[in-house]
Amino acid sequence: MQRTLAIWLGLAYLLLLAGCGGALDPQPHYKIGAPYRINGTWYQPQFVTQYEATGIASWYGEPFHGRHTANSEIYDMEALTAAHPTLPLPSIVQVTNLENGRTLVVRVNDRGPFAGNRLIDLSQAAARELGFVYQGLAEVQVSYLGLARLDDAPIRPGETRAYAMAQCVLPRPRALVC
């Protein structure tokens, strides 16, 4: 009886250690992921070489700030990042606010949005740069530019970054120049 209890306690301890090993310090990684279901809707993540879509963008901020994203990066609401339900992580997309013409390049490093048939969920900084932080929603066009490098830090407002042979700059006031 004591031997059986000791074996079970030992196995439980090993499982606890195994479960904690990756959770203590997850590393950012490339992720496609298996199909998944949220609120009754199925999503099929996949590798793409081309993607362009028009739809509704929303934004997320403070409640998620400092938490891990779907590919284990740390969400920074002041970086130019986004969540998309199916694009490879991390990737780079160009987002154009069709209501005011502002364009921005962001890093997709999270999954979402999962409400109201929305296309993309932008960081608070990205929504601010695109001019819809106060409205909460905007009609946008999203164009896939390619995979992001894991060792690149998230893009910050006003930063210059080279992507796919194009030099893209976000000068003030809020316009992308490539």
N, C-alpha and C positions, 0 to 999 in steps of 0.2 A: 504494500500500500504506500509506504513512504517513498519507495523507489519510483513508483508510477507517478506520484505527485511531483517528485524531483524532476523527472523527465518532462512532464507537462510544463512545469515552471521554467525549465531550461529552454524548451521550445518556444514558450511565450516570450521569454527574454530575447531569444534570437530573432523572432518575428518583429519584436519591438525595435531592435537595433536595425534590422534590414529596412523596416518602414521609415525609420528616421534618417537613415544614411543619405538619401537623395533629397529629403525635405529640408534638411538643415541648411544646405548651401547649393540650391539648384543653379546650374549654369545655363546661360542663354544658349539656345540651340535652334537649328532649322527644324521646322515642323510643318508637315502637311496634315496628318491626323486622319483617323478613321471617320467614316460618316457618323453623325451624331444627331440627336433629336432634342430640341428645346421647345417647350410649350406647344407640342404637337407638330412642329415643323421639322422636317429632315434637312440637314445640311451636308453637302458632299465636298469636303476640302479636296483640292487637287492642284497639282503642279500646272502652271500655265506659262505660255510664252507671250500670249496676247490676252488682254482683257480690257474691255471698255463698257461702261454701264452708266446710265443716268437714273437717279433716284433721290431719295430723301436722306440727308445727313443730319445726325444729331451730335451731341457732344457729352462727354463725361469728365468729371473733375474730382473734387475734394474727397468723396468717399473712397475712391480707388487710389488716390495718390500714395505712393510708397509701397504699394502691393505688387506682387509678381504678376506679370502678364502671362498669356497662354504659352509663350515660348521662354518663360522664366527671366525676362528682362524686368527691370523695376519701372513701373509706370510713373512718369513724371508729367503732371498736368501742365507744366510750363515748357515741355518739349513738343515738337511738331510730330505727333504720332497719331495712330488710328487703330481701330479695331474693325475687322472685316470677317464675315462668317466663313469664307471659303478660300481666300487667297493664301499662298504659301507664306510662312512666317520665318524671318522678317522679310518684307519686301518693300519696295519703294513705289508709290503711286503719286500721280498728279491729280489734284482735286481742284475743280473749277466751280465756284459759286455762280450758278446760271442767273441768279437774281441781280448780281452786281458786277460780274465779270472778273472778280478777284481769283487768282490762281495760286496754288501752293503745292510744294512737294513735301510729302510726309512719309514716315516710316510706319508700315503696318506691322505691329508686333503683338496684337491681341485678337481675341475672338469676340464677336458681337457685331452690331447690336441685335437684340432679339425681341424687339417690340415694334409694332406698327408698320411692318414691311419696310423698315429702313435699310438703306444700302450700306452705310458706313457710319461709324461712331468716331468722332474726332476728339482729340484732347482739347481741353479748354483753351490752350494757347492757339491751336490750329483754328478753332471756331472763332476766336477773337481776330486772328489775322484774316480770315475769310469774311469777317463782318457779320456773323450771325449769332454771336454769343448771347445777345439779349433776346432774340427771337426764339432761340433754342433749336430751330429746324431750318433747313434751307434745301432747295433743289440743287443738286450738284451733278457734275460729270466726273467719273473716276476712270483714269487710264493707268494701267499697269506699266511701269518702267523697267522692272526687273527685280531680282533678289537683292537684298541688302547684305552687306558684309556684317558678320557677327561682331567683329572688333570695332565697328564704327559706333560711336556714341550717338544717341538720338539727336536729330537736327534741332537747333535752337533758332528762334526768330532772329533774323538779320544775318544768319550764318551763310557762308559760301561753301558749296559742296559740289564736286564733280560727279556726275552720274552718266553712264553710258555715252561717253564722249561729248556730253553737253555740259557746259558750265552753267549751273543754275544759281541765281542769286535772288534773295528776297530782300530788296531794298525797301525802305519805308517810302511812301505809304503803300504797303501791302500789294505788291504786284510781282509776279515771277518773271524774271528775265533769263532766258536760256540762249 
